[in-house]
């Protein structure tokens, strides 16, 4: 089987779109957060007694090239599950918006 250049050029092209992804990673409820407790104690020491239950997390912002929003969502979930979050002790959520 052979392909000519002309027939290949007629194939529809999938255009990649750049999307901005904001990822929020936080410890699951019930997981101890020593960094959050240290910040809470410091805030109390500075007179902010109204602050309670400080939790520290991570925020990541990525630009992702994808052919569709659905493919971008699948890739971001994969990134989070494999590298960006520890699913045993952390939860994550993300937002995707078109790059402006």
mmCIF file as gemmi writes it, N, C-alpha and C atoms, coordinates in Angstrom:
data_model
loop_
_atom_site.group_PDB
_atom_site.id
_atom_site.type_symbol
_atom_site.label_atom_id
_atom_site.label_alt_id
_atom_site.label_comp_id
_atom_site.label_asym_id
_atom_site.label_entity_id
_atom_site.label_seq_id
_atom_site.pdbx_PDB_ins_code
_atom_site.Cartn_x
_atom_site.Cartn_y
_atom_site.Cartn_z
_atom_site.occupancy
_atom_site.B_iso_or_equiv
_atom_site.pdbx_formal_charge
_atom_site.auth_seq_id
_atom_site.auth_asym_id
_atom_site.pdbx_PDB_model_num
ATOM 1 N N . UNK Axp A 1 ? 0.849 -1.176 0 1 0 ? 1 A 1
ATOM 2 C CA . UNK Axp A 1 ? 0 0 0 1 0 ? 1 A 1
ATOM 3 C C . UNK Axp A 1 ? 0.889 1.232 0 1 0 ? 1 A 1
ATOM 4 N N . UNK Axp A 2 ? 0.57 2.18 -0.846 1 0 ? 2 A 1
ATOM 5 C CA . UNK Axp A 2 ? 1.373 3.402 -0.897 1 0 ? 2 A 1
ATOM 6 C C . UNK Axp A 2 ? 0.449 4.604 -0.789 1 0 ? 2 A 1
ATOM 7 N N . UNK Axp A 3 ? 1.023 5.679 -0.308 1 0 ? 3 A 1
ATOM 8 C CA . UNK Axp A 3 ? 0.278 6.925 -0.173 1 0 ? 3 A 1
ATOM 9 C C . UNK Axp A 3 ? 0.96 7.974 -1.03 1 0 ? 3 A 1
ATOM 10 N N . UNK Axp A 4 ? 0.184 8.691 -1.76 1 0 ? 4 A 1
ATOM 11 C CA . UNK Axp A 4 ? 0.767 9.799 -2.51 1 0 ? 4 A 1
ATOM 12 C C . UNK Axp A 4 ? 0.717 11.05 -1.647 1 0 ? 4 A 1
ATOM 13 N N . UNK Axp A 5 ? 1.569 11.974 -1.961 1 0 ? 5 A 1
ATOM 14 C CA . UNK Axp A 5 ? 1.613 13.232 -1.213 1 0 ? 5 A 1
ATOM 15 C C . UNK Axp A 5 ? 0.292 13.97 -1.35 1 0 ? 5 A 1
ATOM 16 N N . UNK Axp A 6 ? -0.31 13.921 -2.491 1 0 ? 6 A 1
ATOM 17 C CA . UNK Axp A 6 ? -1.567 14.639 -2.726 1 0 ? 6 A 1
ATOM 18 C C . UNK Axp A 6 ? -2.674 14.104 -1.827 1 0 ? 6 A 1
ATOM 19 N N . UNK Axp A 7 ? -2.798 12.783 -1.705 1 0 ? 7 A 1
ATOM 20 C CA . UNK Axp A 7 ? -3.874 12.247 -0.873 1 0 ? 7 A 1
ATOM 21 C C . UNK Axp A 7 ? -3.625 12.546 0.608 1 0 ? 7 A 1
ATOM 22 N N . UNK Axp A 8 ? -2.379 12.522 1.04 1 0 ? 8 A 1
ATOM 23 C CA . UNK Axp A 8 ? -2.066 12.842 2.438 1 0 ? 8 A 1
ATOM 24 C C . UNK Axp A 8 ? -2.394 14.296 2.744 1 0 ? 8 A 1
ATOM 25 N N . UNK Axp A 9 ? -2.137 15.187 1.81 1 0 ? 9 A 1
ATOM 26 C CA . UNK Axp A 9 ? -2.39 16.612 2.016 1 0 ? 9 A 1
ATOM 27 C C . UNK Axp A 9 ? -3.881 16.902 2.152 1 0 ? 9 A 1
ATOM 28 N N . UNK Axp A 10 ? -4.723 16.031 1.644 1 0 ? 10 A 1
ATOM 29 C CA . UNK Axp A 10 ? -6.167 16.251 1.718 1 0 ? 10 A 1
ATOM 30 C C . UNK Axp A 10 ? -6.774 15.791 3.045 1 0 ? 10 A 1
ATOM 31 N N . UNK Axp A 11 ? -6.014 15.087 3.865 1 0 ? 11 A 1
ATOM 32 C CA . UNK Axp A 11 ? -6.538 14.634 5.161 1 0 ? 11 A 1
ATOM 33 C C . UNK Axp A 11 ? -6.86 15.844 6.025 1 0 ? 11 A 1
ATOM 34 N N . UNK Axp A 12 ? -7.925 15.753 6.802 1 0 ? 12 A 1
ATOM 35 C CA . UNK Axp A 12 ? -8.229 16.879 7.701 1 0 ? 12 A 1
ATOM 36 C C . UNK Axp A 12 ? -7.164 16.972 8.798 1 0 ? 12 A 1
ATOM 37 N N . UNK Axp A 13 ? -6.776 18.176 9.107 1 0 ? 13 A 1
ATOM 38 C CA . UNK Axp A 13 ? -5.767 18.391 10.144 1 0 ? 13 A 1
ATOM 39 C C . UNK Axp A 13 ? -6.449 18.746 11.453 1 0 ? 13 A 1
ATOM 40 N N . UNK Axp A 14 ? -5.941 18.194 12.533 1 0 ? 14 A 1
ATOM 41 C CA . UNK Axp A 14 ? -6.446 18.543 13.855 1 0 ? 14 A 1
ATOM 42 C C . UNK Axp A 14 ? -5.58 19.67 14.4 1 0 ? 14 A 1
ATOM 43 N N . UNK Axp A 15 ? -6.193 20.788 14.614 1 0 ? 15 A 1
ATOM 44 C CA . UNK Axp A 15 ? -5.467 21.944 15.129 1 0 ? 15 A 1
ATOM 45 C C . UNK Axp A 15 ? -5.364 21.863 16.644 1 0 ? 15 A 1
ATOM 46 N N . UNK Axp A 16 ? -4.179 22.055 17.151 1 0 ? 16 A 1
ATOM 47 C CA . UNK Axp A 16 ? -3.999 22.14 18.599 1 0 ? 16 A 1
ATOM 48 C C . UNK Axp A 16 ? -4.39 23.524 19.071 1 0 ? 16 A 1
ATOM 49 N N . UNK Axp A 17 ? -5.014 23.57 20.214 1 0 ? 17 A 1
ATOM 50 C CA . UNK Axp A 17 ? -5.358 24.829 20.859 1 0 ? 17 A 1
ATOM 51 C C . UNK Axp A 17 ? -4.569 24.893 22.157 1 0 ? 17 A 1
ATOM 52 N N . UNK Axp A 18 ? -4.076 26.062 22.494 1 0 ? 18 A 1
ATOM 53 C CA . UNK Axp A 18 ? -3.392 26.238 23.764 1 0 ? 18 A 1
ATOM 54 C C . UNK Axp A 18 ? -4.427 26.591 24.811 1 0 ? 18 A 1
ATOM 55 N N . UNK Axp A 19 ? -4.391 25.857 25.912 1 0 ? 19 A 1
ATOM 56 C CA . UNK Axp A 19 ? -5.336 26.08 27.011 1 0 ? 19 A 1
ATOM 57 C C . UNK Axp A 19 ? -4.557 26.316 28.302 1 0 ? 19 A 1
ATOM 58 N N . UNK Axp A 20 ? -5.102 27.168 29.134 1 0 ? 20 A 1
ATOM 59 C CA . UNK Axp A 20 ? -4.494 27.43 30.437 1 0 ? 20 A 1
ATOM 60 C C . UNK Axp A 20 ? -5.18 26.513 31.443 1 0 ? 20 A 1
ATOM 61 N N . UNK Axp A 21 ? -4.358 25.805 32.217 1 0 ? 21 A 1
ATOM 62 C CA . UNK Axp A 21 ? -4.868 24.874 33.22 1 0 ? 21 A 1
ATOM 63 C C . UNK Axp A 21 ? -4.392 25.342 34.593 1 0 ? 21 A 1
ATOM 64 N N . UNK Axp A 22 ? -5.317 25.461 35.508 1 0 ? 22 A 1
ATOM 65 C CA . UNK Axp A 22 ? -5 25.796 36.897 1 0 ? 22 A 1
ATOM 66 C C . UNK Axp A 22 ? -5.336 24.572 37.746 1 0 ? 22 A 1
ATOM 67 N N . UNK Axp A 23 ? -4.321 24.068 38.454 1 0 ? 23 A 1
ATOM 68 C CA . UNK Axp A 23 ? -4.479 22.846 39.246 1 0 ? 23 A 1
ATOM 69 C C . UNK Axp A 23 ? -4.324 23.198 40.716 1 0 ? 23 A 1
ATOM 70 N N . UNK Axp A 24 ? -5.251 22.728 41.533 1 0 ? 24 A 1
ATOM 71 C CA . UNK Axp A 24 ? -5.234 22.951 42.974 1 0 ? 24 A 1
ATOM 72 C C . UNK Axp A 24 ? -5.097 21.595 43.654 1 0 ? 24 A 1
ATOM 73 N N . UNK Axp A 25 ? -4.033 21.424 44.432 1 0 ? 25 A 1
ATOM 74 C CA . UNK Axp A 25 ? -3.778 20.162 45.131 1 0 ? 25 A 1
ATOM 75 C C . UNK Axp A 25 ? -3.853 20.447 46.625 1 0 ? 25 A 1
ATOM 76 N N . UNK Axp A 26 ? -4.592 19.622 47.359 1 0 ? 26 A 1
ATOM 77 C CA . UNK Axp A 26 ? -4.701 19.807 48.809 1 0 ? 26 A 1
ATOM 78 C C . UNK Axp A 26 ? -4.699 18.45 49.508 1 0 ? 26 A 1
ATOM 79 N N . UNK Axp A 27 ? -4.29 18.467 50.76 1 0 ? 27 A 1
ATOM 80 C CA . UNK Axp A 27 ? -4.304 17.236 51.548 1 0 ? 27 A 1
ATOM 81 C C . UNK Axp A 27 ? -5.749 16.805 51.791 1 0 ? 27 A 1
ATOM 82 N N . UNK Axp A 28 ? -5.973 15.514 51.792 1 0 ? 28 A 1
ATOM 83 C CA . UNK Axp A 28 ? -7.302 14.99 52.088 1 0 ? 28 A 1
ATOM 84 C C . UNK Axp A 28 ? -7.657 15.289 53.532 1 0 ? 28 A 1
ATOM 85 N N . UNK Axp A 29 ? -8.951 15.408 53.789 1 0 ? 29 A 1
ATOM 86 C CA . UNK Axp A 29 ? -9.402 15.602 55.175 1 0 ? 29 A 1
ATOM 87 C C . UNK Axp A 29 ? -8.934 14.416 56.001 1 0 ? 29 A 1
ATOM 88 N N . UNK Axp A 30 ? -8.483 14.683 57.195 1 0 ? 30 A 1
ATOM 89 C CA . UNK Axp A 30 ? -7.997 13.625 58.075 1 0 ? 30 A 1
ATOM 90 C C . UNK Axp A 30 ? -6.495 13.419 58.005 1 0 ? 30 A 1
ATOM 91 N N . UNK Axp A 31 ? -5.85 13.941 56.969 1 0 ? 31 A 1
ATOM 92 C CA . UNK Axp A 31 ? -4.394 13.843 56.864 1 0 ? 31 A 1
ATOM 93 C C . UNK Axp A 31 ? -3.797 15.02 57.631 1 0 ? 31 A 1
ATOM 94 N N . UNK Axp A 32 ? -2.887 14.73 58.537 1 0 ? 32 A 1
ATOM 95 C CA . UNK Axp A 32 ? -2.26 15.785 59.327 1 0 ? 32 A 1
ATOM 96 C C . UNK Axp A 32 ? -1.495 16.746 58.428 1 0 ? 32 A 1
ATOM 97 N N . UNK Axp A 33 ? -1.568 18.036 58.774 1 0 ? 33 A 1
ATOM 98 C CA . UNK Axp A 33 ? -0.903 19.078 57.996 1 0 ? 33 A 1
ATOM 99 C C . UNK Axp A 33 ? -0.009 19.893 58.931 1 0 ? 33 A 1
ATOM 100 N N . UNK Axp A 34 ? 1.217 19.417 59.227 1 0 ? 34 A 1
ATOM 101 C CA . UNK Axp A 34 ? 2.087 20.134 60.158 1 0 ? 34 A 1
ATOM 102 C C . UNK Axp A 34 ? 2.455 21.536 59.674 1 0 ? 34 A 1
ATOM 103 N N . UNK Axp A 35 ? 2.599 21.734 58.376 1 0 ? 35 A 1
ATOM 104 C CA . UNK Axp A 35 ? 2.911 23.066 57.864 1 0 ? 35 A 1
ATOM 105 C C . UNK Axp A 35 ? 1.735 24.013 58.111 1 0 ? 35 A 1
ATOM 106 N N . UNK Axp A 36 ? 0.516 23.524 57.905 1 0 ? 36 A 1
ATOM 107 C CA . UNK Axp A 36 ? -0.667 24.33 58.181 1 0 ? 36 A 1
ATOM 108 C C . UNK Axp A 36 ? -0.77 24.697 59.661 1 0 ? 36 A 1
ATOM 109 N N . UNK Axp A 37 ? -0.466 23.732 60.541 1 0 ? 37 A 1
ATOM 110 C CA . UNK Axp A 37 ? -0.498 24.009 61.985 1 0 ? 37 A 1
ATOM 111 C C . UNK Axp A 37 ? 0.537 25.05 62.378 1 0 ? 37 A 1
ATOM 112 N N . UNK Axp A 38 ? 1.729 24.983 61.786 1 0 ? 38 A 1
ATOM 113 C CA . UNK Axp A 38 ? 2.776 25.961 62.085 1 0 ? 38 A 1
ATOM 114 C C . UNK Axp A 38 ? 2.341 27.36 61.65 1 0 ? 38 A 1
ATOM 115 N N . UNK Axp A 39 ? 1.721 27.468 60.496 1 0 ? 39 A 1
ATOM 116 C CA . UNK Axp A 39 ? 1.226 28.763 60.023 1 0 ? 39 A 1
ATOM 117 C C . UNK Axp A 39 ? 0.113 29.273 60.931 1 0 ? 39 A 1
ATOM 118 N N . UNK Axp A 40 ? -0.773 28.373 61.341 1 0 ? 40 A 1
ATOM 119 C CA . UNK Axp A 40 ? -1.862 28.751 62.249 1 0 ? 40 A 1
ATOM 120 C C . UNK Axp A 40 ? -1.302 29.314 63.565 1 0 ? 40 A 1
ATOM 121 N N . UNK Axp A 41 ? -0.316 28.623 64.141 1 0 ? 41 A 1
ATOM 122 C CA . UNK Axp A 41 ? 0.301 29.116 65.385 1 0 ? 41 A 1
ATOM 123 C C . UNK Axp A 41 ? 0.945 30.484 65.179 1 0 ? 41 A 1
ATOM 124 N N . UNK Axp A 42 ? 1.624 30.671 64.058 1 0 ? 42 A 1
ATOM 125 C CA . UNK Axp A 42 ? 2.262 31.96 63.771 1 0 ? 42 A 1
ATOM 126 C C . UNK Axp A 42 ? 1.226 33.064 63.612 1 0 ? 42 A 1
ATOM 127 N N . UNK Axp A 43 ? 0.144 32.768 62.933 1 0 ? 43 A 1
ATOM 128 C CA . UNK Axp A 43 ? -0.916 33.771 62.788 1 0 ? 43 A 1
ATOM 129 C C . UNK Axp A 43 ? -1.498 34.15 64.146 1 0 ? 43 A 1
ATOM 130 N N . UNK Axp A 44 ? -1.69 33.165 65.015 1 0 ? 44 A 1
ATOM 131 C CA . UNK Axp A 44 ? -2.179 33.454 66.371 1 0 ? 44 A 1
ATOM 132 C C . UNK Axp A 44 ? -1.19 34.332 67.119 1 0 ? 44 A 1
ATOM 133 N N . UNK Axp A 45 ? 0.108 34.047 66.956 1 0 ? 45 A 1
ATOM 134 C CA . UNK Axp A 45 ? 1.143 34.835 67.632 1 0 ? 45 A 1
ATOM 135 C C . UNK Axp A 45 ? 1.142 36.286 67.139 1 0 ? 45 A 1
ATOM 136 N N . UNK Axp A 46 ? 0.73 36.509 65.908 1 0 ? 46 A 1
ATOM 137 C CA . UNK Axp A 46 ? 0.656 37.864 65.361 1 0 ? 46 A 1
ATOM 138 C C . UNK Axp A 46 ? -0.694 38.528 65.636 1 0 ? 46 A 1
ATOM 139 N N . UNK Axp A 47 ? -1.526 37.883 66.448 1 0 ? 47 A 1
ATOM 140 C CA . UNK Axp A 47 ? -2.782 38.498 66.849 1 0 ? 47 A 1
ATOM 141 C C . UNK Axp A 47 ? -3.989 38.133 66.003 1 0 ? 47 A 1
ATOM 142 N N . UNK Axp A 48 ? -3.864 37.163 65.118 1 0 ? 48 A 1
ATOM 143 C CA . UNK Axp A 48 ? -4.99 36.738 64.287 1 0 ? 48 A 1
ATOM 144 C C . UNK Axp A 48 ? -5.638 35.499 64.894 1 0 ? 48 A 1
ATOM 145 N N . UNK Axp A 49 ? -6.232 35.691 66.07 1 0 ? 49 A 1
ATOM 146 C CA . UNK Axp A 49 ? -6.81 34.579 66.819 1 0 ? 49 A 1
ATOM 147 C C . UNK Axp A 49 ? -8.037 33.97 66.134 1 0 ? 49 A 1
ATOM 148 N N . UNK Axp A 50 ? -8.638 34.711 65.214 1 0 ? 50 A 1
ATOM 149 C CA . UNK Axp A 50 ? -9.847 34.212 64.544 1 0 ? 50 A 1
ATOM 150 C C . UNK Axp A 50 ? -9.543 33.122 63.508 1 0 ? 50 A 1
ATOM 151 N N . UNK Axp A 51 ? -8.287 32.959 63.154 1 0 ? 51 A 1
ATOM 152 C CA . UNK Axp A 51 ? -7.906 31.954 62.145 1 0 ? 51 A 1
ATOM 153 C C . UNK Axp A 51 ? -7.921 30.565 62.771 1 0 ? 51 A 1
ATOM 154 N N . UNK Axp A 52 ? -8.55 29.625 62.073 1 0 ? 52 A 1
ATOM 155 C CA . UNK Axp A 52 ? -8.624 28.243 62.55 1 0 ? 52 A 1
ATOM 156 C C . UNK Axp A 52 ? -8.405 27.286 61.394 1 0 ? 52 A 1
ATOM 157 N N . UNK Axp A 53 ? -7.84 26.155 61.687 1 0 ? 53 A 1
ATOM 158 C CA . UNK Axp A 53 ? -7.683 25.034 60.767 1 0 ? 53 A 1
ATOM 159 C C . UNK Axp A 53 ? -7.058 25.431 59.426 1 0 ? 53 A 1
ATOM 160 N N . UNK Axp A 54 ? -5.813 25.865 59.467 1 0 ? 54 A 1
ATOM 161 C CA . UNK Axp A 54 ? -5.078 26.23 58.257 1 0 ? 54 A 1
ATOM 162 C C . UNK Axp A 54 ? -4.62 24.957 57.548 1 0 ? 54 A 1
ATOM 163 N N . UNK Axp A 55 ? -4.86 24.884 56.25 1 0 ? 55 A 1
ATOM 164 C CA . UNK Axp A 55 ? -4.405 23.767 55.422 1 0 ? 55 A 1
ATOM 165 C C . UNK Axp A 55 ? -3.552 24.351 54.296 1 0 ? 55 A 1
ATOM 166 N N . UNK Axp A 56 ? -2.415 23.75 54.03 1 0 ? 56 A 1
ATOM 167 C CA . UNK Axp A 56 ? -1.517 24.217 52.984 1 0 ? 56 A 1
ATOM 168 C C . UNK Axp A 56 ? -1.636 23.282 51.79 1 0 ? 56 A 1
ATOM 169 N N . UNK Axp A 57 ? -1.645 23.848 50.598 1 0 ? 57 A 1
ATOM 170 C CA . UNK Axp A 57 ? -1.732 23.051 49.381 1 0 ? 57 A 1
ATOM 171 C C . UNK Axp A 57 ? -0.77 23.563 48.329 1 0 ? 57 A 1
ATOM 172 N N . UNK Axp A 58 ? -0.981 23.093 47.112 1 0 ? 58 A 1
ATOM 173 C CA . UNK Axp A 58 ? -0.153 23.51 45.982 1 0 ? 58 A 1
ATOM 174 C C . UNK Axp A 58 ? -1.056 24.075 44.896 1 0 ? 58 A 1
ATOM 175 N N . UNK Axp A 59 ? -0.536 25.048 44.184 1 0 ? 59 A 1
ATOM 176 C CA . UNK Axp A 59 ? -1.219 25.619 43.03 1 0 ? 59 A 1
ATOM 177 C C . UNK Axp A 59 ? -0.256 25.553 41.858 1 0 ? 59 A 1
ATOM 178 N N . UNK Axp A 60 ? -0.703 24.996 40.756 1 0 ? 60 A 1
ATOM 179 C CA . UNK Axp A 60 ? 0.118 24.907 39.554 1 0 ? 60 A 1
ATOM 180 C C . UNK Axp A 60 ? -0.657 25.511 38.4 1 0 ? 60 A 1
ATOM 181 N N . UNK Axp A 61 ? 0.053 26.184 37.512 1 0 ? 61 A 1
ATOM 182 C CA . UNK Axp A 61 ? -0.571 26.751 36.324 1 0 ? 61 A 1
ATOM 183 C C . UNK Axp A 61 ? 0.23 26.283 35.117 1 0 ? 61 A 1
ATOM 184 N N . UNK Axp A 62 ? -0.456 25.673 34.158 1 0 ? 62 A 1
ATOM 185 C CA . UNK Axp A 62 ? 0.186 25.118 32.979 1 0 ? 62 A 1
ATOM 186 C C . UNK Axp A 62 ? -0.46 25.663 31.717 1 0 ? 62 A 1
ATOM 187 N N . UNK Axp A 63 ? 0.305 25.704 30.637 1 0 ? 63 A 1
ATOM 188 C CA . UNK Axp A 63 ? -0.246 25.911 29.309 1 0 ? 63 A 1
ATOM 189 C C . UNK Axp A 63 ? -0.136 24.567 28.608 1 0 ? 63 A 1
ATOM 190 N N . UNK Axp A 64 ? -1.252 24.1 28.075 1 0 ? 64 A 1
ATOM 191 C CA . UNK Axp A 64 ? -1.304 22.774 27.461 1 0 ? 64 A 1
ATOM 192 C C . UNK Axp A 64 ? -1.84 22.912 26.039 1 0 ? 64 A 1
ATOM 193 N N . UNK Axp A 65 ? -1.152 22.276 25.089 1 0 ? 65 A 1
ATOM 194 C CA . UNK Axp A 65 ? -1.648 22.21 23.721 1 0 ? 65 A 1
ATOM 195 C C . UNK Axp A 65 ? -2.442 20.918 23.571 1 0 ? 65 A 1
ATOM 196 N N . UNK Axp A 66 ? -3.676 21.024 23.104 1 0 ? 66 A 1
ATOM 197 C CA . UNK Axp A 66 ? -4.523 19.846 22.927 1 0 ? 66 A 1
ATOM 198 C C . UNK Axp A 66 ? -5.488 20.097 21.781 1 0 ? 66 A 1
ATOM 199 N N . UNK Axp A 67 ? -5.977 19.013 21.201 1 0 ? 67 A 1
ATOM 200 C CA . UNK Axp A 67 ? -6.919 19.131 20.088 1 0 ? 67 A 1
ATOM 201 C C . UNK Axp A 67 ? -8.334 19.436 20.558 1 0 ? 67 A 1
ATOM 202 N N . UNK Axp A 68 ? -8.644 19.127 21.84 1 0 ? 68 A 1
ATOM 203 C CA . UNK Axp A 68 ? -9.975 19.402 22.383 1 0 ? 68 A 1
ATOM 204 C C . UNK Axp A 68 ? -9.888 19.553 23.886 1 0 ? 68 A 1
ATOM 205 N N . UNK Axp A 69 ? -10.936 20.109 24.452 1 0 ? 69 A 1
ATOM 206 C CA . UNK Axp A 69 ? -11 20.245 25.904 1 0 ? 69 A 1
ATOM 207 C C . UNK Axp A 69 ? -10.98 18.863 26.565 1 0 ? 69 A 1
ATOM 208 N N . UNK Axp A 70 ? -11.675 17.911 25.975 1 0 ? 70 A 1
ATOM 209 C CA . UNK Axp A 70 ? -11.739 16.558 26.543 1 0 ? 70 A 1
ATOM 210 C C . UNK Axp A 70 ? -10.361 15.904 26.567 1 0 ? 70 A 1
ATOM 211 N N . UNK Axp A 71 ? -9.59 16.075 25.501 1 0 ? 71 A 1
ATOM 212 C CA . UNK Axp A 71 ? -8.245 15.482 25.489 1 0 ? 71 A 1
ATOM 213 C C . UNK Axp A 71 ? -7.342 16.19 26.496 1 0 ? 71 A 1
ATOM 214 N N . UNK Axp A 72 ? -7.505 17.498 26.66 1 0 ? 72 A 1
ATOM 215 C CA . UNK Axp A 72 ? -6.725 18.231 27.663 1 0 ? 72 A 1
ATOM 216 C C . UNK Axp A 72 ? -7.073 17.734 29.065 1 0 ? 72 A 1
ATOM 217 N N . UNK Axp A 73 ? -8.363 17.541 29.349 1 0 ? 73 A 1
ATOM 218 C CA . UNK Axp A 73 ? -8.784 17.041 30.656 1 0 ? 73 A 1
ATOM 219 C C . UNK Axp A 73 ? -8.187 15.668 30.943 1 0 ? 73 A 1
ATOM 220 N N . UNK Axp A 74 ? -8.205 14.793 29.96 1 0 ? 74 A 1
ATOM 221 C CA . UNK Axp A 74 ? -7.655 13.447 30.154 1 0 ? 74 A 1
ATOM 222 C C . UNK Axp A 74 ? -6.156 13.506 30.455 1 0 ? 74 A 1
ATOM 223 N N . UNK Axp A 75 ? -5.43 14.342 29.722 1 0 ? 75 A 1
ATOM 224 C CA . UNK Axp A 75 ? -3.982 14.449 29.938 1 0 ? 75 A 1
ATOM 225 C C . UNK Axp A 75 ? -3.671 15.063 31.304 1 0 ? 75 A 1
ATOM 226 N N . UNK Axp A 76 ? -4.433 16.082 31.703 1 0 ? 76 A 1
ATOM 227 C CA . UNK Axp A 76 ? -4.193 16.722 33.004 1 0 ? 76 A 1
ATOM 228 C C . UNK Axp A 76 ? -4.486 15.741 34.134 1 0 ? 76 A 1
ATOM 229 N N . UNK Axp A 77 ? -5.57 14.965 34.024 1 0 ? 77 A 1
ATOM 230 C CA . UNK Axp A 77 ? -5.854 13.935 35.035 1 0 ? 77 A 1
ATOM 231 C C . UNK Axp A 77 ? -4.696 12.95 35.145 1 0 ? 77 A 1
ATOM 232 N N . UNK Axp A 78 ? -4.182 12.544 33.995 1 0 ? 78 A 1
ATOM 233 C CA . UNK Axp A 78 ? -3.05 11.615 33.962 1 0 ? 78 A 1
ATOM 234 C C . UNK Axp A 78 ? -1.822 12.226 34.642 1 0 ? 78 A 1
ATOM 235 N N . UNK Axp A 79 ? -1.533 13.5 34.35 1 0 ? 79 A 1
ATOM 236 C CA . UNK Axp A 79 ? -0.395 14.193 34.973 1 0 ? 79 A 1
ATOM 237 C C . UNK Axp A 79 ? -0.559 14.254 36.487 1 0 ? 79 A 1
ATOM 238 N N . UNK Axp A 80 ? -1.758 14.59 36.928 1 0 ? 80 A 1
ATOM 239 C CA . UNK Axp A 80 ? -2.017 14.701 38.367 1 0 ? 80 A 1
ATOM 240 C C . UNK Axp A 80 ? -1.886 13.347 39.055 1 0 ? 80 A 1
ATOM 241 N N . UNK Axp A 81 ? -2.469 12.319 38.461 1 0 ? 81 A 1
ATOM 242 C CA . UNK Axp A 81 ? -2.427 10.983 39.069 1 0 ? 81 A 1
ATOM 243 C C . UNK Axp A 81 ? -1.02 10.409 39.115 1 0 ? 81 A 1
ATOM 244 N N . UNK Axp A 82 ? -0.212 10.713 38.111 1 0 ? 82 A 1
ATOM 245 C CA . UNK Axp A 82 ? 1.122 10.12 38.032 1 0 ? 82 A 1
ATOM 246 C C . UNK Axp A 82 ? 2.214 10.94 38.711 1 0 ? 82 A 1
ATOM 247 N N . UNK Axp A 83 ? 2.068 12.285 38.732 1 0 ? 83 A 1
ATOM 248 C CA . UNK Axp A 83 ? 3.187 13.099 39.179 1 0 ? 83 A 1
ATOM 249 C C . UNK Axp A 83 ? 2.82 14.27 40.087 1 0 ? 83 A 1
ATOM 250 N N . UNK Axp A 84 ? 1.804 15.016 39.753 1 0 ? 84 A 1
ATOM 251 C CA . UNK Axp A 84 ? 1.549 16.285 40.43 1 0 ? 84 A 1
ATOM 252 C C . UNK Axp A 84 ? 0.859 16.155 41.781 1 0 ? 84 A 1
ATOM 253 N N . UNK Axp A 85 ? 0.156 15.068 42.018 1 0 ? 85 A 1
ATOM 254 C CA . UNK Axp A 85 ? -0.523 14.85 43.291 1 0 ? 85 A 1
ATOM 255 C C . UNK Axp A 85 ? -0.274 13.419 43.734 1 0 ? 85 A 1
ATOM 256 N N . UNK Axp A 86 ? -0.292 13.232 45.039 1 0 ? 86 A 1
ATOM 257 C CA . UNK Axp A 86 ? -0.193 11.882 45.602 1 0 ? 86 A 1
ATOM 258 C C . UNK Axp A 86 ? -1.624 11.445 45.935 1 0 ? 86 A 1
ATOM 259 N N . UNK Axp A 87 ? -2.238 10.597 45.113 1 0 ? 87 A 1
ATOM 260 C CA . UNK Axp A 87 ? -3.649 10.263 45.316 1 0 ? 87 A 1
ATOM 261 C C . UNK Axp A 87 ? -3.951 9.549 46.633 1 0 ? 87 A 1
ATOM 262 N N . UNK Axp A 88 ? -2.935 9.056 47.315 1 0 ? 88 A 1
ATOM 263 C CA . UNK Axp A 88 ? -3.156 8.403 48.604 1 0 ? 88 A 1
ATOM 264 C C . UNK Axp A 88 ? -3.519 9.437 49.673 1 0 ? 88 A 1
ATOM 265 N N . UNK Axp A 89 ? -2.849 10.597 49.651 1 0 ? 89 A 1
ATOM 266 C CA . UNK Axp A 89 ? -3.07 11.596 50.705 1 0 ? 89 A 1
ATOM 267 C C . UNK Axp A 89 ? -3.567 12.942 50.202 1 0 ? 89 A 1
ATOM 268 N N . UNK Axp A 90 ? -3.638 13.123 48.876 1 0 ? 90 A 1
ATOM 269 C CA . UNK Axp A 90 ? -4.02 14.423 48.326 1 0 ? 90 A 1
ATOM 270 C C . UNK Axp A 90 ? -5.206 14.308 47.369 1 0 ? 90 A 1
ATOM 271 N N . UNK Axp A 91 ? -6.005 15.36 47.361 1 0 ? 91 A 1
ATOM 272 C CA . UNK Axp A 91 ? -7.061 15.541 46.372 1 0 ? 91 A 1
ATOM 273 C C . UNK Axp A 91 ? -6.612 16.631 45.413 1 0 ? 91 A 1
ATOM 274 N N . UNK Axp A 92 ? -7.173 16.652 44.225 1 0 ? 92 A 1
ATOM 275 C CA . UNK Axp A 92 ? -6.882 17.741 43.301 1 0 ? 92 A 1
ATOM 276 C C . UNK Axp A 92 ? -8.14 18.078 42.515 1 0 ? 92 A 1
ATOM 277 N N . UNK Axp A 93 ? -8.135 19.291 42.005 1 0 ? 93 A 1
ATOM 278 C CA . UNK Axp A 93 ? -9.16 19.734 41.07 1 0 ? 93 A 1
ATOM 279 C C . UNK Axp A 93 ? -8.46 20.675 40.097 1 0 ? 93 A 1
ATOM 280 N N . UNK Axp A 94 ? -9.058 20.854 38.944 1 0 ? 94 A 1
ATOM 281 C CA . UNK Axp A 94 ? -8.44 21.762 37.975 1 0 ? 94 A 1
ATOM 282 C C . UNK Axp A 94 ? -9.493 22.491 37.171 1 0 ? 94 A 1
ATOM 283 N N . UNK Axp A 95 ? -9.054 23.611 36.602 1 0 ? 95 A 1
ATOM 284 C CA . UNK Axp A 95 ? -9.892 24.438 35.742 1 0 ? 95 A 1
ATOM 285 C C . UNK Axp A 95 ? -9.147 24.605 34.425 1 0 ? 95 A 1
ATOM 286 N N . UNK Axp A 96 ? -9.874 24.524 33.333 1 0 ? 96 A 1
ATOM 287 C CA . UNK Axp A 96 ? -9.28 24.719 32.01 1 0 ? 96 A 1
ATOM 288 C C . UNK Axp A 96 ? -9.989 25.88 31.333 1 0 ? 96 A 1
ATOM 289 N N . UNK Axp A 97 ? -9.206 26.8 30.795 1 0 ? 97 A 1
ATOM 290 C CA . UNK Axp A 97 ? -9.775 27.912 30.047 1 0 ? 97 A 1
ATOM 291 C C . UNK Axp A 97 ? -8.933 28.141 28.79 1 0 ? 97 A 1
ATOM 292 N N . UNK Axp A 98 ? -9.537 28.682 27.742 1 0 ? 98 A 1
ATOM 293 C CA . UNK Axp A 98 ? -8.769 28.971 26.529 1 0 ? 98 A 1
ATOM 294 C C . UNK Axp A 98 ? -7.703 30.016 26.82 1 0 ? 98 A 1
ATOM 295 N N . UNK Axp A 99 ? -6.574 29.874 26.178 1 0 ? 99 A 1
ATOM 296 C CA . UNK Axp A 99 ? -5.487 30.854 26.334 1 0 ? 99 A 1
ATOM 297 C C . UNK Axp A 99 ? -5.906 32.119 25.64 1 0 ? 99 A 1
ATOM 298 N N . UNK Axp A 100 ? -5.687 33.253 26.312 1 0 ? 100 A 1
ATOM 299 C CA . UNK Axp A 100 ? -6.073 34.519 25.662 1 0 ? 100 A 1
ATOM 300 C C . UNK Axp A 100 ? -4.862 35.268 25.179 1 0 ? 100 A 1
